[in-house]
Amino acid sequence: MSSKIVEPSTGQQDQQPQQTPAAPARSKIVQRLLDAKDLQSFLNDLLTTQAVHVAGTEAAAFLLERQGDQMGLRLIAHIRPDESTQDVRAAAIRAFQNLAQPCVQQAKDGAIEIGSPDGGDSQYCLVTILAAEGQTIAVSAVITRCRDMDRAKQRLSSMQLVAGYFELFGLRRGADQARVMAERHQNVLQFTGAVSNAEGFEAAAMGLCNELATRTGASRVALGWYKGRLVKVKALSHTEKFDKKQELIVELQKTMEECYDQEEPVQYDPEGQSSQNVTRSAAQLSRNYGGGAVLSAPLRRRDETVGVITLEFPPRQKISEQVEGAVAVAIELLAPQLYDRYENDRVIWVKIGHSIRDISKHALGPKHMGVKLIILFSIALICFVTFFKPTYRVRAPFRLVALEKRAVCAPYEGKLKEVFFKPGIPVKQGQVMARMDTFELKIRLFEAKAEVNTQDAEIIKVRSEDNKGGELNIAMARREKAEAQVQLLEYQISQGDIKALFDCMILKGDLYERQGAPVKQGDPLFEIAITDPKNPKRIAVEAELQIPDRDVQEVKRILDLARSGQIKRDFDGELATTTDPNKGFKFDITRIVPQGSPKEAENVFSVFAAIQNPDDNMGPELTGEARVNIEPRRLIWWWTHRLVDWMKLKFWI
């Protein structure tokens, strides 16, 4: 581009980047930067200054904003002296964002060559990171023409000098905010002191009105208090006595009642922006007395509005944020104190009357209904826990165990030839689960039978000879030994097929990978559990309850009563599994193991129970909570018997 950016306030700027601006011009530039009202104005002036210093042809400034997991660039200022269309400007802004993004990610300034579109000097994009207190806030970028990269870096240095004012601007804004906070805290102390040091409600209200008028610049401050069904003016700034019937006081009370009825601040400014609520009385007060702004705010104690404070300002004076903050602090902090002062200033007979009235309201009024309901509820609750007798239940954790479980071991030392089942598959009685390799045994059986034949021949030979009785006995003994070996080998071969002893399901023993591997005699191959005759695909299980020793006697006593017929019951308790706690299963206790075992710092007894309506999804090692029905007991006994038992044990009562 042929046009260059110039500073608006100083006319044409020297286009040579190495030439230093004059001191007065620099002072004006610095002052203008520091006097910026907000961040956007400052960045706009800063960008213009940078562009002027480096003879830029186009410039843009962006504010960093987080967009999801990445940092985005939001346009703050864009300077392009020509009359380009919106599409061209949008494309230029996107180009600026793409050029500045790497510098932002690395948090470093940079000079980026972008070529020469007309064949002259190359164009460079000079990017400066604007940071405050070590945190990147914004980024500025200026397009300039230079003959080489060294000259571009020199101009980047000039931009960096101007960018240093960004941190100075941040420090100044921080100082201004600190000054505002200090003034606000000072106002709080002054307001508190005016109320705390005064004697009585009227003096405290007068002191607060005077302090508000002084601190906010209001021409008049009035404080009204709710009495009966109206708001009465109690204090007026710089006025000790006033006629409550005069026209000014009547107008003030109407304005206060307007704020009291709406229960929110009311602001009226004839030359500015007023609040959105009703401001009719406030506008009338302003027209009749000075024509300035009027601000009314309710005084609240807890959730109750007890009064209103109204501020009138001179004409053409705006209500600033500092004034609103001072009023907000005053009403929030001092309204409860004023209420206490107002109540304490009343005569003793009025206080007594108010106390009686309040007690009567609590005793007979609508508010007393809650107390009565609480008392009735408490009485009903005491009767309920004393006389109501629901069934007392002993809670205990449980786990499901197989009703019958066995381990199938290797019948002899050899090799595992074949495996036909995996864990979780039901097996019928007599089905072959695995097969041992019997080849070696069969060879040995053949040898043993050959030995029997040999000994038979030897016996025939010895019998044919005379006087060979001793040798005959030896031959017969050898034959018996060979015959026993044959029987043993035949038995082992018959045991080579490992069969299911009953209808079962394999719990453990995934031996498919061990086919052909040697096993020793007695090594566990499978762990099987008997299945339910009604459902062969489900293992027959029973529940093993772990009942603490403090409750096992109750369980045993009630079980003996049920078994002897003294009490009738359809089931002994219910249980719910962890996997499906919403579904309950009834059970009957079958046996109690008398031997206890320690568990988690207490002694527990194993109690086994048969489930009446087992679920198809129930299997061994499933856990949950069981409740054993004992007998009806009072709720008060439920909640206190543990403590009573502990006291009996400790004190031997």
C-alpha positions as CSV (number, residue, x, y, z in Angstrom):
1,M,0.0,0.0,0.0
2,S,1.2,3.5,-0.7
3,S,-0.6,5.4,2.1
4,K,0.8,5.5,5.6
5,I,-0.7,6.0,9.0
6,V,-0.3,9.4,10.6
7,E,-1.1,10.5,14.1
8,P,-4.4,12.4,14.1
9,S,-3.4,15.0,16.8
10,T,0.0,16.0,15.4
11,G,-0.5,16.0,11.7
12,Q,2.1,14.4,9.4
13,Q,4.7,12.2,11.1
14,D,8.2,11.7,9.8
15,Q,8.2,8.5,7.8
16,Q,11.8,7.6,8.5
17,P,11.8,5.0,11.3
18,Q,15.2,5.8,12.6
19,Q,14.3,9.5,13.3
20,T,13.4,10.3,16.9
21,P,10.2,12.3,17.5
22,A,10.5,15.6,19.2
23,A,10.3,15.8,23.0
24,P,7.0,17.8,23.1
25,A,5.3,15.5,20.7
26,R,6.4,12.5,22.8
27,S,5.1,14.1,25.9
28,K,1.7,14.6,24.2
29,I,1.7,11.1,23.0
30,V,2.6,9.7,26.5
31,Q,0.0,11.9,28.2
32,R,-2.7,10.9,25.7
33,L,-1.9,7.2,26.3
34,L,-2.0,7.6,30.1
35,D,-5.2,9.6,30.0
36,A,-7.1,6.9,28.1
37,K,-10.5,6.3,29.7
38,D,-10.6,2.5,29.1
39,L,-8.5,-0.3,27.7
40,Q,-10.0,-0.1,24.2
41,S,-9.2,3.6,23.9
42,F,-5.7,3.0,25.1
43,L,-5.1,0.2,22.7
44,N,-6.4,2.3,19.8
45,D,-4.0,5.2,20.7
46,L,-1.2,2.8,21.3
47,L,-1.7,1.2,18.0
48,T,-1.8,4.5,16.2
49,T,1.4,5.6,17.9
50,Q,3.2,2.4,17.0
51,A,2.1,2.7,13.4
52,V,3.3,6.3,13.2
53,H,6.7,5.4,14.6
54,V,7.4,2.7,12.1
55,A,5.7,4.3,9.1
56,G,3.1,1.6,9.0
57,T,0.6,1.1,6.2
58,E,-1.9,-1.0,8.2
59,A,-2.3,-2.0,11.8
60,A,-4.5,-4.0,14.1
61,A,-4.7,-4.8,17.8
62,F,-6.3,-7.8,19.4
63,L,-7.4,-8.7,22.9
64,L,-6.7,-12.3,24.1
65,E,-9.7,-14.3,25.0
66,R,-10.0,-17.9,26.0
67,Q,-12.1,-19.9,23.5
68,G,-12.5,-23.4,24.8
69,D,-9.0,-24.9,25.3
70,Q,-7.3,-22.3,23.1
71,M,-6.6,-18.6,23.3
72,G,-8.5,-16.5,20.6
73,L,-7.8,-13.0,19.3
74,R,-10.7,-10.5,19.5
75,L,-10.3,-7.4,17.4
76,I,-10.0,-4.2,19.4
77,A,-8.7,-1.7,16.7
78,H,-8.0,-1.8,13.0
79,I,-6.4,1.0,11.1
80,R,-6.5,1.0,7.3
81,P,-6.3,4.4,5.7
82,D,-7.8,3.5,2.3
83,E,-11.5,3.0,1.5
84,S,-11.5,-0.8,1.3
85,T,-14.7,-2.8,1.3
86,Q,-15.8,-4.8,4.3
87,D,-14.8,-8.1,2.7
88,V,-11.2,-6.8,2.1
89,R,-11.0,-5.5,5.7
90,A,-12.3,-8.8,7.1
91,A,-9.7,-10.7,5.0
92,A,-7.0,-8.3,6.3
93,I,-8.1,-8.9,9.9
94,R,-7.9,-12.7,9.5
95,A,-4.4,-12.3,8.0
96,F,-3.4,-10.3,11.0
97,Q,-4.7,-13.0,13.3
98,N,-2.8,-15.7,11.5
99,L,0.4,-13.7,11.6
100,A,0.1,-12.8,15.3
101,Q,-1.0,-16.3,16.6
102,P,2.5,-17.9,16.6
103,C,3.9,-14.9,18.5
104,V,1.1,-15.1,21.0
105,Q,1.7,-18.9,21.5
106,Q,5.4,-18.3,22.1
107,A,4.8,-15.0,24.0
108,K,7.5,-13.3,22.0
109,D,7.6,-10.2,19.7
110,G,8.5,-10.8,16.1
111,A,9.1,-9.4,12.6
112,I,7.5,-11.6,9.9
113,E,8.3,-11.0,6.2
114,I,5.1,-11.2,4.1
115,G,6.6,-10.5,0.6
116,S,6.4,-7.6,-1.8
117,P,3.2,-7.5,-3.9
118,D,4.3,-4.7,-6.2
119,G,8.0,-5.6,-6.6
120,G,9.4,-2.8,-4.3
121,D,10.6,-3.1,-0.7
122,S,9.4,-6.2,1.2
123,Q,6.5,-5.9,3.6
124,Y,7.0,-7.0,7.2
125,C,4.4,-7.6,9.9
126,L,5.8,-6.3,13.2
127,V,4.1,-8.0,16.2
128,T,4.4,-6.8,19.8
129,I,3.0,-8.7,22.8
130,L,1.3,-6.4,25.4
131,A,1.7,-7.9,28.8
132,A,1.1,-6.8,32.4
133,E,2.5,-8.4,35.5
134,G,3.9,-11.2,33.3
135,Q,0.5,-12.1,31.8
136,T,-0.2,-11.5,28.1
137,I,-3.3,-9.3,27.7
138,A,-3.3,-8.1,24.1
139,V,-1.2,-8.1,20.9
140,S,-0.6,-5.4,18.3
141,A,0.6,-5.8,14.7
142,V,1.7,-3.2,12.1
143,I,2.5,-3.7,8.4
144,T,5.5,-1.7,7.2
145,R,7.8,-1.6,4.2
146,C,11.6,-2.2,4.8
147,R,14.4,-3.0,2.5
148,D,15.7,-5.9,4.7
149,M,15.1,-7.8,8.0
150,D,17.6,-5.7,9.9
151,R,15.7,-2.5,9.3
152,A,12.4,-4.3,10.2
153,K,14.0,-5.4,13.6
154,Q,15.0,-1.8,14.2
155,R,11.5,-0.6,13.7
156,L,10.2,-3.5,15.9
157,S,12.5,-2.0,18.6
158,S,10.7,1.3,18.3
159,M,7.3,-0.5,18.6
160,Q,8.6,-2.3,21.7
161,L,9.4,1.1,23.3
162,V,5.9,2.3,22.7
163,A,4.4,-1.0,23.9
164,G,6.2,-0.5,27.3
165,Y,3.5,2.1,28.1
166,F,0.9,-0.7,28.3
167,E,2.3,-1.9,31.6
168,L,2.5,1.7,32.8
169,F,-1.2,2.0,31.9
170,G,-2.0,-1.1,33.9
171,L,-0.1,0.2,36.9
172,R,-2.0,3.4,36.7
173,R,-5.3,1.7,36.5
174,G,-4.4,-0.5,39.4
175,A,-3.5,2.6,41.4
176,D,-6.8,4.3,40.5
177,Q,-8.7,1.2,41.6
178,A,-6.7,1.1,44.9
179,R,-7.5,4.8,45.4
180,V,-11.2,4.2,44.9
181,M,-11.2,1.3,47.3
182,A,-9.3,3.3,49.9
183,E,-11.9,6.1,49.5
184,R,-14.7,3.6,49.9
185,H,-13.1,2.1,53.0
186,Q,-12.7,5.6,54.4
187,N,-16.3,6.3,53.7
188,V,-17.3,3.2,55.5
189,L,-15.3,4.2,58.5
190,Q,-16.8,7.7,58.5
191,F,-20.3,6.4,58.2
192,T,-19.8,3.9,61.0
193,G,-18.2,6.5,63.2
194,A,-21.1,8.9,62.6
195,V,-23.6,6.3,63.8
196,S,-21.5,4.7,66.5
197,N,-20.5,7.9,68.3
198,A,-24.0,9.4,68.3
199,E,-26.3,9.1,71.3
200,G,-29.7,7.9,70.3
201,F,-31.4,7.2,67.0
202,E,-32.1,10.7,65.9
203,A,-28.5,11.8,66.5
204,A,-27.2,8.7,64.6
205,A,-29.6,9.4,61.7
206,M,-28.6,13.0,61.6
207,G,-24.9,12.1,61.6
208,L,-25.4,9.6,58.8
209,C,-27.3,12.1,56.6
210,N,-24.6,14.8,57.1
211,E,-21.8,12.3,56.3
212,L,-23.6,11.1,53.1
213,A,-24.2,14.7,52.0
214,T,-20.5,15.5,52.5
215,R,-19.1,12.4,50.9
216,T,-21.4,12.2,47.9
217,G,-21.8,15.9,47.2
218,A,-25.6,15.7,47.6
219,S,-27.5,19.0,48.3
220,R,-29.8,17.3,50.7
221,V,-30.1,13.8,52.3
222,A,-33.2,12.7,54.2
223,L,-33.8,9.5,56.2
224,G,-37.3,8.1,56.7
225,W,-38.5,5.4,59.0
226,Y,-41.5,3.1,58.5
227,K,-44.0,3.7,61.2
228,G,-47.5,2.2,61.1
229,R,-48.4,2.2,57.4
230,L,-46.4,5.3,56.4
231,V,-42.8,6.4,56.1
232,K,-42.0,9.3,58.4
233,V,-39.0,11.6,57.8
234,K,-36.7,11.3,60.9
235,A,-33.6,13.2,59.9
236,L,-32.6,15.8,57.3
237,S,-29.0,16.8,56.6
238,H,-27.8,20.0,58.2
239,T,-31.2,20.6,59.7
240,E,-31.9,19.8,63.3
241,K,-35.6,20.8,63.4
242,F,-38.1,20.8,60.7
243,D,-41.9,21.0,60.3
244,K,-43.2,17.6,59.4
245,K,-46.2,19.2,57.7
246,Q,-44.3,21.4,55.4
247,E,-44.5,20.8,51.6
248,L,-40.8,19.6,51.3
249,I,-41.2,16.9,54.0
250,V,-44.5,15.7,52.4
251,E,-42.8,15.4,49.0
252,L,-39.9,13.5,50.6
253,Q,-42.3,11.1,52.3
254,K,-44.1,10.4,49.0
255,T,-40.7,9.7,47.3
256,M,-39.7,7.4,50.2
257,E,-43.0,5.6,50.1
258,E,-42.6,5.1,46.4
259,C,-39.2,3.4,47.0
260,Y,-40.6,1.5,50.0
261,D,-43.5,0.0,48.0
262,Q,-41.1,-1.2,45.3
263,E,-38.5,-2.5,47.8
264,E,-35.7,-1.5,45.4
265,P,-33.6,1.6,44.7
266,V,-35.3,4.3,42.7
267,Q,-33.1,6.7,40.7
268,Y,-34.3,9.7,38.7
269,D,-32.0,11.8,36.6
270,P,-33.6,14.5,34.4
271,E,-30.5,14.7,32.2
272,G,-29.4,11.1,32.3
273,Q,-30.5,7.6,32.7
274,S,-33.1,6.8,35.3
275,S,-34.0,3.4,36.8
276,Q,-36.6,1.2,35.1
277,N,-39.0,1.2,38.0
278,V,-41.6,3.8,38.9
279,T,-40.1,7.3,39.5
280,R,-43.1,9.5,39.4
281,S,-42.7,10.9,43.0
282,A,-39.0,11.3,42.5
283,A,-39.5,13.3,39.3
284,Q,-42.0,15.5,41.1
285,L,-39.6,16.2,43.9
286,S,-36.8,17.0,41.4
287,R,-39.0,19.4,39.4
288,N,-40.2,21.2,42.6
289,Y,-36.8,21.5,44.3
290,G,-33.8,22.3,42.2
291,G,-34.2,20.0,39.1
292,G,-31.4,17.7,40.1
293,A,-31.0,13.9,40.3
294,V,-32.8,12.0,43.1
295,L,-31.6,8.6,44.5
296,S,-33.7,6.6,47.0
297,A,-32.7,3.3,48.6
298,P,-34.5,1.1,51.1
299,L,-33.0,0.3,54.5
300,R,-33.3,-3.4,55.2
301,R,-32.9,-5.4,58.4
302,R,-32.7,-9.0,57.4
303,D,-35.7,-9.5,55.0
304,E,-37.7,-6.5,56.4
305,T,-37.6,-3.0,55.0
306,V,-37.4,-0.6,58.0
307,G,-36.8,2.7,56.3
308,V,-35.7,4.7,53.2
309,I,-32.8,7.1,52.6
310,T,-33.2,9.8,49.8
311,L,-30.4,11.9,48.3
312,E,-31.0,15.0,46.2
313,F,-28.2,16.3,44.0
314,P,-27.5,19.7,42.5
315,P,-28.6,20.3,38.9
316,R,-26.4,18.8,36.1
317,Q,-24.5,16.6,38.7
318,K,-24.4,13.0,37.7
319,I,-24.7,10.1,40.1
320,S,-21.4,8.3,39.8
321,E,-20.5,4.8,40.7
322,Q,-18.6,6.0,43.8
323,V,-21.8,7.7,45.0
324,E,-23.9,4.5,44.4
325,G,-21.2,2.5,46.2
326,A,-21.2,4.8,49.2
327,V,-25.0,4.7,49.5
328,A,-25.0,0.9,49.1
329,V,-22.4,0.5,51.9
330,A,-24.3,2.9,54.2
331,I,-27.6,1.1,53.9
332,E,-26.2,-2.4,54.0
333,L,-23.9,-1.8,57.0
334,L,-25.8,0.7,59.1
335,A,-29.5,-0.2,58.7
336,P,-29.3,-2.9,61.4
337,Q,-27.5,-0.5,63.7
338,L,-30.1,2.2,63.2
339,Y,-32.9,-0.3,63.8
340,D,-31.3,-1.3,67.2
341,R,-30.9,2.4,68.1
342,Y,-34.5,3.1,67.2
343,E,-35.8,0.2,69.4
344,N,-33.5,1.1,72.3
345,D,-34.6,4.7,72.3
346,R,-38.2,3.8,73.1
347,V,-39.6,4.3,76.6
348,I,-39.8,1.2,78.9
349,W,-43.6,1.0,78.7
350,V,-43.5,0.9,74.9
351,K,-40.7,-1.8,75.0
352,I,-42.8,-3.9,77.4
353,G,-45.9,-3.4,75.2
354,H,-43.9,-4.4,72.1
355,S,-42.5,-7.5,73.9
356,I,-46.1,-8.5,74.9
357,R,-47.3,-7.9,71.4
358,D,-44.5,-9.9,69.8
359,I,-45.0,-12.8,72.2
360,S,-48.8,-12.7,71.5
361,K,-48.1,-12.8,67.8
362,H,-45.8,-15.8,68.2
363,A,-48.4,-17.4,70.5
364,L,-51.7,-16.7,68.7
365,G,-50.9,-15.1,65.4
366,P,-50.2,-16.8,62.0
367,K,-46.5,-17.1,62.8
368,H,-47.4,-19.2,65.8
369,M,-48.9,-21.9,63.6
370,G,-45.5,-23.2,62.8
371,V,-44.6,-23.4,66.5
372,K,-47.9,-25.2,67.2
373,L,-47.2,-27.6,64.4
374,I,-43.7,-28.2,65.7
375,I,-45.0,-28.9,69.2
376,L,-47.8,-31.2,67.9
377,F,-45.3,-32.9,65.7
378,S,-42.9,-33.3,68.7
379,I,-45.7,-34.8,70.8
380,A,-46.8,-37.1,68.0
381,L,-43.2,-38.1,67.4
382,I,-42.6,-39.0,71.1
383,C,-45.8,-41.1,71.2
384,F,-44.8,-42.7,67.9
385,V,-41.3,-43.8,69.1
386,T,-42.7,-44.8,72.5
387,F,-45.7,-46.9,71.5
388,F,-45.2,-47.9,67.9
389,K,-43.7,-51.4,67.6
390,P,-42.4,-52.3,64.1
391,T,-40.6,-55.5,63.5
392,Y,-37.0,-55.3,64.7
393,R,-34.4,-56.6,62.2
394,V,-30.8,-57.6,62.6
395,R,-28.7,-56.3,59.7
396,A,-25.7,-58.3,58.5
397,P,-23.6,-58.5,55.4
398,F,-23.8,-61.7,53.4
399,R,-22.2,-63.5,50.5
400,L,-23.6,-66.3,48.3
401,V,-21.8,-69.6,48.4
402,A,-22.3,-72.8,46.4
403,L,-24.6,-75.3,48.1
404,E,-22.2,-78.1,47.3
405,K,-18.7,-77.6,45.9
406,R,-15.9,-80.1,45.1
407,A,-12.5,-80.1,43.7
408,V,-11.7,-82.6,40.9
409,C,-8.0,-83.6,41.1
410,A,-5.6,-85.5,38.8
411,P,-6.1,-89.3,39.4
412,Y,-2.4,-90.1,38.7
413,E,0.8,-88.5,37.5
414,G,0.8,-88.1,33.8
415,K,-0.1,-85.7,31.0
416,L,-3.4,-83.9,30.4
417,K,-4.5,-84.9,26.9
418,E,-7.8,-83.2,26.3
419,V,-10.1,-80.6,28.0
420,F,-13.8,-80.5,27.0
421,F,-15.2,-77.7,29.2
422,K,-14.4,-74.2,30.4
423,P,-15.5,-72.5,33.6
424,G,-19.1,-71.3,33.5
425,I,-20.4,-74.1,31.3
426,P,-22.9,-76.6,32.9
427,V,-22.0,-80.3,32.8
428,K,-24.3,-83.3,33.1
429,Q,-23.5,-86.1,35.5
430,G,-21.2,-88.6,33.9
431,Q,-19.9,-86.3,31.1
432,V,-16.2,-86.3,30.5
433,M,-14.7,-83.0,31.5
434,A,-11.1,-83.8,30.7
435,R,-9.0,-86.8,29.5
436,M,-5.6,-88.0,30.7
437,D,-3.0,-89.3,28.3
438,T,-3.2,-93.2,28.8
439,F,-0.7,-94.2,26.1
440,E,2.1,-94.9,28.5
441,L,-0.2,-96.7,30.8
442,K,-1.5,-99.0,28.1
443,I,2.1,-99.9,27.2
444,R,2.8,-100.7,30.8
445,L,-0.4,-102.7,30.9
446,F,0.7,-104.7,27.9
447,E,4.0,-105.4,29.6
448,A,2.3,-106.3,32.8
449,K,0.0,-108.8,31.0
450,A,3.1,-110.3,29.3
451,E,4.6,-110.7,32.7
452,V,1.5,-112.6,33.8
453,N,1.8,-114.9,30.8
454,T,5.5,-115.5,31.5
455,Q,4.8,-116.3,35.1
456,D,2.0,-118.7,34.0
457,A,4.5,-120.5,31.8
458,E,7.0,-120.6,34.7
459,I,4.4,-122.2,37.0
460,I,3.6,-124.9,34.5
461,K,7.2,-125.6,34.0
462,V,7.9,-125.9,37.8
463,R,4.9,-128.1,38.3
464,S,6.2,-130.6,35.8
465,E,9.4,-131.0,37.8
466,D,9.7,-132.9,41.1
467,N,10.9,-131.4,44.3
468,K,10.4,-127.8,43.1
469,G,7.8,-126.7,45.7
470,G,9.8,-123.6,46.8
471,E,10.3,-122.4,43.2
472,L,6.6,-123.0,42.6
473,N,5.6,-120.7,45.4
474,I,8.0,-118.0,44.1
475,A,6.5,-118.2,40.6
476,M,3.0,-118.0,41.9
477,A,3.9,-114.9,44.0
478,R,5.4,-113.3,41.0
479,R,2.3,-114.0,39.0
480,E,0.1,-112.5,41.7
481,K,2.3,-109.4,41.7
482,A,2.0,-109.1,37.9
483,E,-1.7,-109.6,38.1
484,A,-2.1,-106.8,40.7
485,Q,0.0,-104.5,38.4
486,V,-2.4,-105.3,35.6
487,Q,-5.4,-104.4,37.7
488,L,-3.8,-101.2,38.9
489,L,-3.0,-100.1,35.3
490,E,-6.5,-101.0,34.1
491,Y,-8.0,-98.9,37.0
492,Q,-5.8,-96.0,36.2
493,I,-6.7,-96.2,32.5
494,S,-10.4,-96.3,33.4
495,Q,-9.8,-93.2,35.5
496,G,-8.2,-91.4,32.5
497,D,-11.7,-90.0,31.7
498,I,-12.4,-87.3,34.3
499,K,-16.2,-87.3,34.6
500,A,-18.6,-85.1,36.4
501,L,-19.8,-86.6,39.7
502,F,-23.2,-84.9,39.5
503,D,-25.0,-82.1,37.5
504,C,-22.6,-79.2,38.0
505,M,-21.0,-76.1,36.7
506,I,-17.3,-75.5,36.5
507,L,-16.2,-72.6,38.7
508,K,-12.4,-72.8,38.2
509,G,-10.1,-74.7,35.9
510,D,-9.5,-73.1,32.5
511,L,-7.1,-75.9,31.3
512,Y,-7.3,-75.4,27.5
513,E,-3.8,-73.9,27.5
514,R,-2.5,-76.8,29.6
515,Q,-3.4,-79.6,27.2
516,G,-0.4,-81.9,26.8
517,A,1.2,-80.5,30.0
518,P,2.2,-82.9,32.8
519,V,0.2,-83.0,36.0
520,K,0.9,-84.6,39.3
521,Q,-1.4,-86.9,41.2
522,G,-3.7,-84.8,43.4
523,D,-3.3,-81.5,41.5
524,P,-6.7,-79.7,41.5
525,L,-7.9,-79.6,37.9
526,F,-11.5,-78.3,38.3
527,E,-13.6,-76.8,41.0
528,I,-17.2,-77.7,40.4
529,A,-20.5,-76.7,42.1
530,I,-23.8,-78.5,42.0
531,T,-26.5,-76.8,39.9
532,D,-30.1,-76.2,40.7
533,P,-32.3,-79.1,39.6
534,K,-35.0,-76.7,38.4
535,N,-32.5,-74.6,36.4
536,P,-29.4,-76.5,35.3
537,K,-27.8,-73.3,34.1
538,R,-27.8,-71.8,37.6
539,I,-25.6,-72.9,40.5
540,A,-27.5,-73.9,43.6
541,V,-26.4,-71.3,46.2
542,E,-27.1,-70.4,49.8
543,A,-26.5,-67.2,51.7
544,E,-23.8,-67.0,54.4
545,L,-24.6,-64.2,56.8
546,Q,-21.9,-62.7,59.0
547,I,-23.9,-61.8,62.2
548,P,-22.0,-60.0,65.0
549,D,-21.9,-61.8,68.4
550,R,-24.1,-59.1,70.0
551,D,-27.0,-60.1,67.7
552,V,-26.4,-63.8,67.2
553,Q,-28.2,-64.8,70.4
554,E,-31.3,-62.9,69.4
555,V,-31.3,-64.7,66.0
556,K,-30.8,-68.1,67.7
557,R,-33.6,-67.4,70.3
558,I,-36.1,-66.4,67.7
559,L,-35.1,-69.3,65.4
560,D,-35.7,-71.8,68.3
561,L,-39.1,-70.2,69.0
562,A,-40.1,-70.5,65.3
563,R,-38.9,-74.1,65.0
564,S,-40.8,-75.1,68.2
565,G,-44.0,-73.7,66.8
566,Q,-44.4,-71.0,69.5
567,I,-44.4,-68.3,66.8
568,K,-45.5,-68.5,63.2
569,R,-43.6,-66.9,60.4
570,D,-43.4,-67.5,56.6
571,F,-39.8,-66.6,56.3
572,D,-36.9,-65.6,58.5
573,G,-35.7,-62.6,56.7
574,E,-34.9,-60.8,53.5
575,L,-31.8,-59.9,51.6
576,A,-30.8,-57.7,48.7
577,T,-27.7,-58.0,46.5
578,T,-25.3,-55.2,45.8
579,T,-26.0,-55.5,42.0
580,D,-29.7,-55.1,42.4
581,P,-30.6,-53.5,45.7
582,N,-34.2,-52.7,44.7
583,K,-35.1,-56.4,44.6
584,G,-35.6,-58.3,47.8
585,F,-35.3,-62.1,48.3
586,K,-36.9,-64.0,51.2
587,F,-34.8,-66.7,53.0
588,D,-35.0,-69.3,55.8
589,I,-32.1,-69.9,58.1
590,T,-30.9,-73.5,57.9
591,R,-28.0,-73.6,60.4
592,I,-25.8,-71.5,62.6
593,V,-22.1,-72.3,63.0
594,P,-21.3,-72.1,66.7
595,Q,-17.7,-71.2,66.1
596,G,-17.1,-67.4,65.8
597,S,-14.3,-65.7,63.9
598,P,-12.8,-62.3,64.2
599,K,-13.6,-59.8,61.4
600,E,-13.0,-56.0,61.4
601,A,-12.4,-55.6,65.1
602,E,-15.5,-57.7,66.1
603,N,-16.5,-61.3,66.5
604,V,-18.9,-62.7,63.9
605,F,-20.8,-66.0,63.4
606,S,-21.6,-67.6,60.1
607,V,-25.3,-68.2,59.6
608,F,-26.4,-70.1,56.5
609,A,-29.8,-69.5,54.9
610,A,-31.7,-71.0,52.0
611,I,-33.3,-68.5,49.5
612,Q,-36.9,-69.1,48.8
613,N,-37.1,-67.3,45.4
614,P,-33.6,-67.3,44.0
615,D,-32.9,-65.2,40.9
616,D,-31.3,-66.7,37.8
617,N,-28.5,-64.1,38.1
618,M,-27.5,-65.3,41.5
619,G,-24.1,-66.9,41.7
620,P,-21.4,-67.7,44.2
621,E,-19.5,-64.7,45.9
622,L,-22.3,-62.3,45.2
623,T,-22.6,-59.9,48.2
624,G,-25.2,-57.7,49.7
625,E,-27.1,-57.0,53.0
626,A,-29.5,-59.2,54.8
627,R,-32.1,-58.4,57.5
628,V,-33.2,-61.1,59.9
629,N,-36.7,-60.6,61.3
630,I,-36.6,-60.8,65.1
631,E,-39.9,-59.5,66.7
632,P,-41.8,-56.2,67.1
633,R,-39.9,-53.8,69.3
634,R,-40.5,-50.1,70.2
635,L,-38.6,-47.5,68.2
636,I,-37.2,-46.0,71.4
637,W,-35.7,-49.5,72.1
638,W,-34.2,-49.6,68.6
639,W,-32.3,-46.4,69.2
640,T,-31.2,-46.9,72.7
641,H,-30.6,-50.6,73.3
642,R,-27.0,-50.4,72.0
643,L,-26.2,-47.7,74.5
644,V,-28.0,-49.5,77.3
645,D,-26.1,-52.7,76.6
646,W,-22.8,-50.9,76.5
647,M,-23.5,-49.2,79.9
648,K,-24.6,-52.6,81.4
649,L,-21.4,-54.1,80.2
650,K,-19.1,-51.3,81.4
651,F,-20.8,-50.7,84.8
652,W,-22.0,-54.3,85.5
653,I,-25.5,-53.1,86.1
